[in-house]
Amino acid sequence: MKKNLLSAVILGFALTLSGCKEDVTDPDGGGGETPAAREFVSLTASIPDEAGTAGNGGTMAYAITHAQAIDPNFSINIYQNGFGLRSARTARVQASENGTELYNIQYTGEDGGVFNKYLVKGGKDYQDTGNELDLSDIIGTSPRWTKAAENIGIGVHLTGSTTVTEGAAPNHIFKYTRGKVRIAVIDLETARVPNSTEFDFPLPAELEAQGYSVGRIDVPVLNEDKSKIFIGCNVSKIDPTKLSYNASGAPVWANDAENRTIGTTTLVVDYPSLQNPKLIYSTLSKTNNHSYRTMTQYVGNDGHIYQATATGGKDILRINKSTNDYDSGYHFNLDAALNLTDTRIQAWRYIQDGIGLVLYNIAGAGGYIALIDLNAKTATKISNDYEAGLDFGQYQNLAVSGDYVYVPLTPTGAAGKLYVINWKTKEVIKGATLTGQSGSSYLGSY
């Protein structure tokens, strides 16, 4: 088993709210009901690496109560007073639904691929449970993983992607590019792997011959009846007829993304057997859905899966609970909902009853917030004070408890605020002050 890794410094904001409901009036005049069965919300933040690269050096966490969250006079310096989660680089942090536990798989470094579990006790008190599990042999030292359902983690990795050719220079013939899929099921309660598998990525041969390949998979989610895992895919395409050679003499083919014809693609496997891999394709979008740091697929109250084409798209697609395939009759378009052009979803969270919160930019710039209604296909912008300076590129999670969503907002290197949004009334509380630090920013709440 791998030993202690460099302490990761991404700030994790975990909120556990009080176990009983009570009326609370916030200092800005807002009211509402405090979330039930939750004591703390955890906030997370990233720090720079030794070279000074912003957000690349680790993750810090700090847990506060709802009363602290909505108090504008309460200040948090997560960088000086927070808890460093283990990871050489920005950690992939997940949490239990009630915020009492944080889960982390260390990302790169000597202990990359090692799972750790923490109990959230408030402030910087995160108790390491000792439930350490080395997953590096299964899903690598830089795994993509999510809490795919309560108490169930799914780790995925696409490895060994190789281009196969025939012939010799100057007449190489492209055959295909293909890698292997690795999947591990993680029991988050007992820190064990009940099942894992490996198989060639199942792209049809006719598509491979046309130059299609998948270079990354991510954001696995379990459907409502826990019979299928849905995994986002990064699809690319080259033109097999446009050959050249690089400086090393290796054959390369021209990018052909503009001639892509297949839609947004999702890999589906049976659960818990991890058998019968297949691909499903949207007819409504061609934007990839593999995300970057944030979960982009959620099971709605209606049992359907809602999938954002993040982190570069404007679409939310639906996978039908009855067919386990894309619903060609459903399409949420953020541009249309906001009457804007070139919005790009960076992170989002399904809340309840078709309501969600979206973090987005416009043409790659700024950071904006909107409450969306997936049923009515409408959106309401929630203004914030930091829009021009925000970058949600590494944002990971949004905590929801009761009527509230917790959104830490800090431009890189600068101070900010914890926005507490009542998703029912659209009331916005500018709560706790979040101090800044060079090369650092908040990444989310749990």
CORRAHU-V86827 format. One record per residue. N is the residue number from 1. RES is the residue in three letters. PHI is phi as a letter, one per 30 degrees, with the letter a starting at -180 (NA if undefined). PSI is psi in degrees with one decimal (none if undefined). Layout:
N&RES&PHI&PSI + N&RES&PHI&PSI
//
This chain:
1&MET&NA&137.4 + 2&LYS&d&150.0 + 3&LYS&c&-169.7 + 4&ASN&e&134.3 + 5&LEU&c&172.1 + 6&LEU&e&138.0 + 7&SER&d&123.1 + 8&ALA&d&146.6 + 9&VAL&c&26.6 + 10&ILE&d&133.1 + 11&LEU&d&122.5 + 12&GLY&c&123.7 + 13&PHE&c&106.5 + 14&ALA&c&124.5 + 15&LEU&c&122.8 + 16&THR&c&115.8 + 17&LEU&c&168.0 + 18&SER&d&150.7 + 19&GLY&d&-13.1 + 20&CYS&b&152.5 + 21&LYS&d&145.3 + 22&GLU&a&152.3 + 23&ASP&d&133.2 + 24&VAL&b&132.3 + 25&THR&c&122.8 + 26&ASP&d&160.4 + 27&PRO&d&-21.0 + 28&ASP&d&7.8 + 29&GLY&j&-1.1 + 30&GLY&d&147.5 + 31&GLY&c&-153.9 + 32&GLY&k&174.9 + 33&GLU&c&130.8 + 34&THR&d&148.8 + 35&PRO&d&147.6 + 36&ALA&c&158.3 + 37&ALA&h&34.9 + 38&ARG&b&132.0 + 39&GLU&c&-39.5 + 40&PHE&b&154.0 + 41&VAL&c&132.3 + 42&SER&c&132.8 + 43&LEU&c&145.6 + 44&THR&b&152.6 + 45&ALA&b&152.8 + 46&SER&c&157.6 + 47&ILE&b&162.4 + 48&PRO&d&159.5 + 49&ASP&d&-176.7 + 50&GLU&d&-26.3 + 51&ALA&d&-4.8 + 52&GLY&j&5.9 + 53&THR&d&120.1 + 54&ALA&d&135.9 + 55&GLY&i&16.3 + 56&ASN&c&10.0 + 57&GLY&c&-0.9 + 58&GLY&k&-177.5 + 59&THR&b&134.6 + 60&MET&c&152.8 + 61&ALA&b&150.0 + 62&TYR&a&135.0 + 63&ALA&c&133.6 + 64&ILE&b&163.7 + 65&THR&d&169.1 + 66&HIS&d&-41.5 + 67&ALA&d&-39.9 + 68&GLN&d&-38.1 + 69&ALA&d&-37.1 + 70&ILE&c&4.4 + 71&ASP&c&109.2 + 72&PRO&d&-14.3 + 73&ASN&c&-5.3 + 74&PHE&d&129.0 + 75&SER&c&139.8 + 76&ILE&b&125.2 + 77&ASN&c&86.0 + 78&ILE&d&-27.2 + 79&TYR&d&-34.2 + 80&GLN&c&-32.4 + 81&ASN&c&1.8 + 82&GLY&d&-178.1 + 83&PHE&c&127.4 + 84&GLY&d&113.8 + 85&LEU&d&145.3 + 86&ARG&d&120.7 + 87&SER&l&138.3 + 88&ALA&d&-31.3 + 89&ARG&b&-173.0 + 90&THR&e&124.5 + 91&ALA&d&155.2 + 92&ARG&c&99.0 + 93&VAL&c&136.7 + 94&GLN&b&170.0 + 95&ALA&a&157.1 + 96&SER&d&159.3 + 97&GLU&d&-33.5 + 98&ASN&c&2.9 + 99&GLY&i&8.9 + 100&THR&d&-16.0 + 101&GLU&b&139.8 + 102&LEU&c&142.9 + 103&TYR&b&143.5 + 104&ASN&b&134.9 + 105&ILE&c&119.7 + 106&GLN&d&141.7 + 107&TYR&c&112.9 + 108&THR&i&179.7 + 109&GLY&i&-175.6 + 110&GLU&e&-36.3 + 111&ASP&c&23.0 + 112&GLY&e&133.4 + 113&GLY&j&3.1 + 114&VAL&c&127.3 + 115&PHE&d&135.4 + 116&ASN&b&153.1 + 117&LYS&b&135.6 + 118&TYR&b&143.2 + 119&LEU&c&132.9 + 120&VAL&c&116.6 + 121&LYS&c&-2.0 + 122&GLY&j&143.4 + 123&GLY&i&-132.9 + 124&LYS&c&12.5 + 125&ASP&d&93.2 + 126&TYR&c&116.6 + 127&GLN&c&117.3 + 128&ASP&d&121.6 + 129&THR&d&-12.8 + 130&GLY&i&2.4 + 131&ASN&d&75.5 + 132&GLU&c&136.5 + 133&LEU&b&124.4 + 134&ASP&c&112.2 + 135&LEU&c&5.2 + 136&SER&d&-32.1 + 137&ASP&d&-19.8 + 138&ILE&c&-51.2 + 139&ILE&b&18.0 + 140&GLY&i&178.1 + 141&THR&c&-4.2 + 142&SER&b&60.5 + 143&PRO&d&150.6 + 144&ARG&c&129.4 + 145&TRP&a&159.6 + 146&THR&b&163.4 + 147&LYS&d&100.2 + 148&ALA&d&-19.3 + 149&ALA&a&165.4 + 150&GLU&e&128.3 + 151&ASN&i&5.7 + 152&ILE&b&115.3 + 153&GLY&c&148.3 + 154&ILE&b&121.8 + 155&GLY&c&138.5 + 156&VAL&b&155.3 + 157&HIS&a&136.0 + 158&LEU&c&118.0 + 159&THR&b&156.6 + 160&GLY&i&28.7 + 161&SER&d&121.3 + 162&THR&b&139.2 + 163&THR&c&125.4 + 164&VAL&c&131.3 + 165&THR&b&169.2 + 166&GLU&b&156.8 + 167&GLY&i&-166.1 + 168&ALA&b&166.8 + 169&ALA&d&142.0 + 170&PRO&c&28.0 + 171&ASN&b&40.5 + 172&HIS&e&143.6 + 173&ILE&c&123.6 + 174&PHE&d&132.6 + 175&LYS&c&-58.1 + 176&TYR&a&163.6 + 177&THR&b&128.1 + 178&ARG&a&142.9 + 179&GLY&b&179.9 + 180&LYS&c&138.6 + 181&VAL&c&131.2 + 182&ARG&b&135.0 + 183&ILE&b&136.1 + 184&ALA&b&130.6 + 185&VAL&d&132.4 + 186&ILE&c&118.4 + 187&ASP&d&108.7 + 188&LEU&d&-17.4 + 189&GLU&d&-45.3 + 190&THR&c&-1.9 + 191&ALA&h&60.6 + 192&ARG&b&168.1 + 193&VAL&c&99.5 + 194&PRO&d&-27.6 + 195&ASN&a&150.7 + 196&SER&a&164.5 + 197&THR&a&167.0 + 198&GLU&b&136.3 + 199&PHE&a&159.8 + 200&ASP&d&141.8 + 201&PHE&e&129.7 + 202&PRO&d&42.6 + 203&LEU&d&130.7 + 204&PRO&e&145.6 + 205&ALA&e&-34.9 + 206&GLU&d&-32.3 + 207&LEU&d&-39.6 + 208&GLU&e&-41.8 + 209&ALA&d&-26.3 + 210&GLN&d&-3.4 + 211&GLY&j&6.8 + 212&TYR&d&144.6 + 213&SER&a&167.2 + 214&VAL&b&124.8 + 215&GLY&c&-10.9 + 216&ARG&a&144.9 + 217&ILE&b&152.3 + 218&ASP&a&-178.8 + 219&VAL&h&53.1 + 220&PRO&d&143.3 + 221&VAL&b&147.5 + 222&LEU&c&140.9 + 223&ASN&d&178.2 + 224&GLU&e&-42.7 + 225&ASP&c&8.8 + 226&LYS&h&43.3 + 227&SER&c&-15.1 + 228&LYS&b&145.8 + 229&ILE&c&133.0 + 230&PHE&c&126.3 + 231&ILE&b&126.0 + 232&GLY&d&149.2 + 233&CYS&b&141.0 + 234&ASN&c&98.7 + 235&VAL&c&136.6 + 236&SER&b&166.4 + 237&LYS&b&136.7 + 238&ILE&c&168.1 + 239&ASP&c&107.7 + 240&PRO&d&-10.8 + 241&THR&c&-7.6 + 242&LYS&c&87.6 + 243&LEU&c&139.4 + 244&SER&b&179.7 + 245&TYR&b&139.8 + 246&ASN&d&-176.0 + 247&ALA&d&-23.2 + 248&SER&c&-1.3 + 249&GLY&i&7.0 + 250&ALA&d&144.1 + 251&PRO&d&139.9 + 252&VAL&b&152.8 + 253&TRP&b&147.6 + 254&ALA&d&142.3 + 255&ASN&d&140.5 + 256&ASP&b&36.9 + 257&ALA&e&-32.2 + 258&GLU&d&-19.1 + 259&ASN&c&15.3 + 260&ARG&d&132.9 + 261&THR&c&-23.1 + 262&ILE&d&147.4 + 263&GLY&d&-178.6 + 264&THR&e&132.3 + 265&THR&c&136.4 + 266&THR&b&133.7 + 267&LEU&d&131.7 + 268&VAL&b&130.5 + 269&VAL&b&154.5 + 270&ASP&d&147.8 + 271&TYR&b&136.5 + 272&PRO&c&5.1 + 273&SER&d&-24.0 + 274&LEU&i&28.7 + 275&GLN&c&175.2 + 276&ASN&h&54.7 + 277&PRO&d&139.5 + 278&LYS&a&165.0 + 279&LEU&c&142.5 + 280&ILE&b&149.1 + 281&TYR&b&136.2 + 282&SER&d&146.5 + 283&THR&c&0.8 + 284&LEU&c&-12.1 + 285&SER&a&148.6 + 286&LYS&c&5.3 + 287&THR&d&139.5 + 288&ASN&d&157.8 + 289&ASN&b&22.0 + 290&HIS&d&-7.3 + 291&SER&i&-163.8 + 292&TYR&b&-69.5 + 293&ARG&c&-11.0 + 294&THR&c&149.0 + 295&MET&d&135.0 + 296&THR&b&4.4 + 297&GLN&b&132.0 + 298&TYR&b&144.9 + 299&VAL&d&120.9 + 300&GLY&d&169.4 + 301&ASN&e&-24.9 + 302&ASP&d&-1.4 + 303&GLY&i&-11.6 + 304&HIS&d&155.4 + 305&ILE&c&129.6 + 306&TYR&c&123.3 + 307&GLN&b&121.5 + 308&ALA&d&144.4 + 309&THR&d&58.2 + 310&ALA&c&150.8 + 311&THR&c&26.9 + 312&GLY&b&1.1 + 313&GLY&c&175.2 + 314&LYS&c&4.5 + 315&ASP&c&147.9 + 316&ILE&b&119.1 + 317&LEU&c&166.8 + 318&ARG&b&134.2 + 319&ILE&c&120.8 + 320&ASN&d&133.3 + 321&LYS&d&-24.7 + 322&SER&d&-36.1 + 323&THR&c&-16.5 + 324&ASN&h&33.4 + 325&ASP&b&166.5 + 326&TYR&d&141.7 + 327&ASP&c&105.1 + 328&SER&d&-10.4 + 329&GLY&c&3.0 + 330&TYR&b&130.4 + 331&HIS&a&117.9 + 332&PHE&c&126.0 + 333&ASN&c&113.1 + 334&LEU&d&-36.2 + 335&ASP&e&-50.1 + 336&ALA&d&-39.3 + 337&ALA&d&-32.6 + 338&LEU&c&-4.3 + 339&ASN&h&47.5 + 340&LEU&b&174.8 + 341&THR&b&135.5 + 342&ASP&i&40.2 + 343&THR&d&148.2 + 344&ARG&b&118.4 + 345&ILE&d&121.9 + 346&GLN&c&-34.2 + 347&ALA&a&157.9 + 348&TRP&a&168.5 + 349&ARG&b&123.7 + 350&TYR&d&132.6 + 351&ILE&c&-68.5 + 352&GLN&a&146.7 + 353&ASP&h&38.9 + 354&GLY&i&0.9 + 355&ILE&c&138.7 + 356&GLY&b&167.3 + 357&LEU&c&130.3 + 358&VAL&c&134.7 + 359&LEU&c&126.8 + 360&TYR&b&164.1 + 361&ASN&c&176.7 + 362&ILE&b&116.5 + 363&ALA&h&33.5 + 364&GLY&i&5.2 + 365&ALA&b&148.2 + 366&GLY&i&177.3 + 367&GLY&b&118.4 + 368&TYR&b&159.1 + 369&ILE&b&141.4 + 370&ALA&b&137.8 + 371&LEU&d&132.8 + 372&ILE&b&150.6 + 373&ASP&c&106.9 + 374&LEU&d&-22.6 + 375&ASN&d&-47.5 + 376&ALA&d&-14.4 + 377&LYS&i&44.7 + 378&THR&b&166.1 + 379&ALA&b&145.3 + 380&THR&b&118.0 + 381&LYS&d&136.9 + 382&ILE&c&107.7 + 383&SER&d&147.0 + 384&ASN&b&163.5 + 385&ASP&d&-1.7 + 386&TYR&b&18.7 + 387&GLU&e&-45.5 + 388&ALA&d&-29.9 + 389&GLY&c&-2.0 + 390&LEU&d&147.2 + 391&ASP&b&109.8 + 392&PHE&c&15.7 + 393&GLY&e&-31.3 + 394&GLN&c&9.3 + 395&TYR&d&141.0 + 396&GLN&c&-37.8 + 397&ASN&a&155.9 + 398&LEU&b&122.2 + 399&ALA&d&137.8 + 400&VAL&b&131.4 + 401&SER&b&123.3 + 402&GLY&i&-128.6 + 403&ASP&d&4.5 + 404&TYR&c&145.2 + 405&VAL&c&136.2 + 406&TYR&c&117.5 + 407&VAL&b&95.4 + 408&PRO&d&130.4 + 409&LEU&b&113.9 + 410&THR&b&120.9 + 411&PRO&d&150.0 + 412&THR&e&125.0 + 413&GLY&i&-0.8 + 414&ALA&b&162.9 + 415&ALA&d&165.5 + 416&GLY&a&-156.5 + 417&LYS&b&155.3 + 418&LEU&c&113.0 + 419&TYR&d&124.9 + 420&VAL&c&113.6 + 421&ILE&c&126.0 + 422&ASN&d&109.2 + 423&TRP&d&-13.6 + 424&LYS&d&-43.9 + 425&THR&c&-13.0 + 426&LYS&i&12.1 + 427&GLU&d&138.4 + 428&VAL&c&124.4 + 429&ILE&c&120.1 + 430&LYS&d&96.2 + 431&GLY&c&-130.0 + 432&ALA&e&144.2 + 433&THR&d&134.6 + 434&LEU&c&111.1 + 435&THR&d&155.9 + 436&GLY&c&169.1 + 437&GLN&a&143.0 + 438&SER&e&132.4 + 439&GLY&i&13.3 + 440&SER&b&156.3 + 441&SER&a&159.6 + 442&TYR&d&143.5 + 443&LEU&c&-14.7 + 444&GLY&l&-173.8 + 445&SER&b&154.0 + 446&TYR&b&none
//
